[in-house]
């Protein structure tokens, strides 16, 4: 049965954000499987690994992600609609997420490293363009605050008002980050940018 878009449904339970851990792994995995392992079977592992550590298979990526989650070395805010996971925002310290796009350019212009990075926001196809990415982003900031807070960097797409396919927006848009209180720092690559905000503890 095809899942209806939220805009087509009169009333749905409020979206709830939970941390990615062993208890939410199965729901997270079902969301990834609904989308062929996400971006060609990445399973949201690309930012965790260097080139030498990559498995280059969807099965290997899934096993790596599950292991990192169970070891407490992979973090994300997972958005739930009822029992179904419908989105996530991946976050973690730079040591946990060392591999970012345009890394050489970023490191050449970096001053002080952040306490946390936001590296991937993914939304179920049936829930896109309905504000769910913003829910995932705010959920990650809330979990970071609970962990003690700190300086948080994100690397969203700077679309400059142009309409872009949601499937290419792997880390949300500059506008979504601005609405969450982030400040624009500098461009990164051709279409991304570096944005930052301080999240207080609590």
C-alpha positions in Angstrom: 0.0 0.0 0.0 1.4 3.4 -1.0 2.0 5.7 1.9 0.1 9.0 1.6 1.8 12.3 1.7 1.2 14.2 5.0 -0.6 16.9 3.0 -3.1 14.3 1.8 -4.0 13.1 5.3 -6.4 15.1 7.5 -4.7 14.1 10.8 -1.6 12.2 11.7 0.1 11.8 15.1 2.7 14.5 15.9 6.2 13.7 14.7 8.5 12.5 17.4 12.3 12.6 17.4 14.3 9.8 19.0 18.1 9.2 19.1 19.5 6.6 16.8 20.6 3.7 19.0 20.0 -0.1 19.3 16.4 0.5 20.2 15.6 2.5 17.0 18.0 0.7 14.6 15.3 -1.5 13.1 13.1 1.4 12.2 16.0 3.4 10.8 17.0 0.3 8.8 13.5 0.0 7.3 13.6 3.6 6.2 17.0 3.1 4.5 15.8 -0.1 2.9 12.7 1.7 1.5 15.2 3.9 -0.4 17.6 1.2 -1.6 20.1 1.8 1.2 20.1 5.5 0.5 22.2 7.1 -2.3 23.3 3.9 -3.9 23.7 1.8 -0.7 25.7 4.3 1.3 23.6 3.7 4.5 24.8 7.1 5.6 28.4 5.8 6.2 30.3 8.1 3.8 31.0 10.8 6.3 32.2 8.2 8.9 34.9 6.7 6.8 38.0 7.5 4.8 38.6 6.1 1.4 40.7 3.2 2.7 38.0 2.2 5.2 35.1 2.0 2.7 33.5 -1.3 2.0 32.1 -0.3 -1.4 29.0 -2.6 -1.0 25.6 -1.9 0.4 25.8 -4.9 2.6 29.1 -3.9 4.0 27.9 -0.3 4.6 24.8 -1.6 6.4 26.9 -3.8 8.7 29.4 -1.0 9.4 26.5 1.4 10.2 24.9 -1.0 12.6 28.2 -1.7 14.3 28.9 2.0 14.8 25.4 2.6 16.2 25.6 -0.3 18.6 29.1 0.9 19.7 27.8 4.4 20.3 30.0 5.8 17.5 27.2 6.9 15.1 24.6 9.5 16.1 21.4 10.8 14.5 18.1 12.3 15.4 15.5 10.0 13.9 12.0 11.4 13.1 9.1 9.1 13.7 5.5 9.3 12.5 3.9 6.7 14.7 6.0 3.6 14.6 7.7 4.5 11.2 11.0 6.3 10.9 10.5 9.0 8.2 13.7 11.1 8.4 17.0 11.5 10.2 19.7 14.1 10.8 23.2 12.7 11.3 25.5 14.5 13.7 28.6 13.9 15.7 32.0 15.3 16.6 34.6 15.7 13.8 36.5 12.6 14.9 33.3 10.6 14.4 32.5 12.3 11.0 35.9 13.1 9.5 35.0 12.8 5.8 33.1 15.8 4.5 32.7 17.0 0.9 35.2 19.6 -0.3 37.4 18.6 2.6 40.7 20.1 1.3 39.0 23.5 0.7 37.3 23.3 4.0 40.5 22.6 6.0 42.4 25.3 4.1 39.9 27.9 5.4 39.1 26.4 8.8 40.0 28.3 11.9 38.6 26.5 15.0 37.1 23.0 14.6 33.5 22.7 15.8 32.4 20.4 18.6 29.8 18.8 16.4 29.0 18.5 12.7 25.7 17.9 10.9 26.5 15.9 7.8 23.4 14.3 6.4 19.6 15.0 6.5 17.5 12.4 4.8 13.7 12.5 4.4 11.4 9.7 3.2 10.1 10.4 -0.3 6.5 10.6 0.9 7.4 13.3 3.5 9.5 15.7 1.5 8.9 19.4 1.1 6.7 19.4 4.2 9.1 20.8 6.8 10.3 17.4 8.0 13.9 18.2 7.4 13.6 21.1 9.8 12.1 18.8 12.4 15.1 16.5 12.0 17.6 19.4 12.3 16.0 20.8 15.4 15.9 17.3 16.9 19.7 16.9 16.4 20.2 20.3 18.1 18.1 19.2 21.0 20.1 15.9 21.4 23.3 17.9 21.2 22.1 20.2 23.9 21.3 17.2 26.1 24.8 15.9 25.5 26.3 19.2 26.8 26.0 21.5 23.8 28.8 23.3 21.9 29.6 24.8 18.6 27.7 23.1 15.8 28.6 23.3 12.1 26.4 22.3 9.1 27.2 22.2 5.4 23.9 22.9 3.7 23.2 23.6 0.0 23.1 27.2 -0.9 20.4 27.1 -3.6 20.1 30.9 -3.8 16.4 30.6 -4.2 16.5 28.1 -7.1 14.3 25.0 -7.0 16.4 21.9 -6.6 15.3 18.3 -6.6 14.9 17.1 -2.9 16.8 13.9 -3.7 20.0 16.0 -4.2 19.7 18.0 -0.9 21.7 15.5 1.2 22.2 18.1 4.0 19.2 20.5 3.7 19.3 24.1 2.6 20.8 27.3 3.8 17.3 28.6 4.5 16.4 25.7 6.8 19.6 26.3 8.8 19.0 30.0 9.0 15.6 29.3 10.4 17.3 27.1 13.0 19.5 30.0 14.2 22.7 29.2 12.2 25.0 31.9 10.8 26.5 31.8 7.4 30.3 31.6 7.5 31.7 30.9 4.0 31.0 29.0 0.8 32.2 25.4 0.4 32.5 23.9 -3.1 30.2 25.1 -5.8 26.8 24.7 -4.1 27.4 24.3 -0.4 28.3 26.5 2.5 29.6 26.4 6.1 27.1 27.6 8.7 27.5 27.6 12.5 25.7 28.2 15.8 26.3 27.7 19.4 24.0 25.3 21.2 23.8 25.8 25.0 23.7 22.8 27.3 20.4 21.7 28.7 
